[in-house]
């Protein structure tokens, strides 16, 4: 299984479980605060559904210009965040195997689907964090981390995309900083994992609080 799937698939699954566990049902005559909470909860579900749809379309269907399209154009080669690389020689030897069409498709992906999917996932993470903050009594520190970590992950993801774009744009010229790409990929996934763990811990804390009360 590619590296990104090890992170993204459990992430989406876990977010769905958290959302399903906490979502209230909006009622016509409910108090304003309760209805506002319900609307926020269903905003989480809507964002999650959009994220899942984008993931499926870009990872399973070539016409939508995502990972599957790049792999098809690049003779089955995996993109860098599926199999991180830490040396310039490996980066450029793999890019050579991509072929011109594969490199063009990969470069286009860095500013299209590989921005759209992270943006939708970021929105889901932030909305879920806001919902859990409203639902439970969380400290200001926890609420802060639920915002800072997803934003940090998104910035790392876009930074990785920018690095890949510049490497591809300059190809076959070698960029001296290219080996840093592997570290950028690791940092990106570490921040994503941390974001999900903080959300899961906050949700679990809410479940425990409910059971005690």
BELUR-V644629 format. One record per backbone hydrogen bond with DSSP energy under -0.5 kcal/mol. CO is the residue of the C=O (numbers start at 1). NH is the residue of the N-H. Records with the same first field share a line. If there is no record, write none. Layout:
CO=NH + NH
This chain:
2=6
3=7
4=8
5=9 + 10
7=11
8=12
9=13
10=14
11=15
12=16
13=17
14=18
15=19
16=20
17=21
18=22
19=23
24=26
27=30
31=35
32=36
33=37
34=38
35=39
36=40
37=41
38=42
39=43
40=44
41=45
42=46
43=47
44=48
45=49
46=50
47=51
48=52
49=53
50=54
51=55
52=56
53=57
54=58
55=59
56=60
57=61
58=68
61=64
62=65
66=70
67=71
68=72
69=73
70=74
71=76
72=75
73=102
74=77
79=82 + 83
82=3
87=91
88=92
89=93
90=94
91=95
92=96
93=97
94=98
95=99
96=99
98=102
99=103
100=104
101=105
102=106
103=107
104=108
105=109
106=110
108=111
109=112 + 114
112=115 + 116
113=117
115=119
116=120
117=121
118=122
119=123
120=124
121=125
122=126
123=127
124=128
125=129
126=130
127=131
128=132
129=133
130=134
131=135
132=136
136=138
139=143
140=144
141=145
142=146
143=147
144=147 + 148
145=149
147=151
148=152
149=153
150=154
151=155
152=156
153=157
154=158
155=159
156=160
157=161
158=162
159=163
160=164
161=165
162=166
163=167
164=168
165=169
166=170
167=171
170=173
175=178
177=180
178=181
179=182 + 183
180=184
181=185
182=186
183=187
184=188
185=189
186=190
187=191
188=192
189=193
190=194
191=195
192=196
193=197
194=198
195=199
196=200
197=201
198=202
199=203
200=204
201=205
202=206
203=207
204=208
205=209
206=210
207=211
208=212
209=213
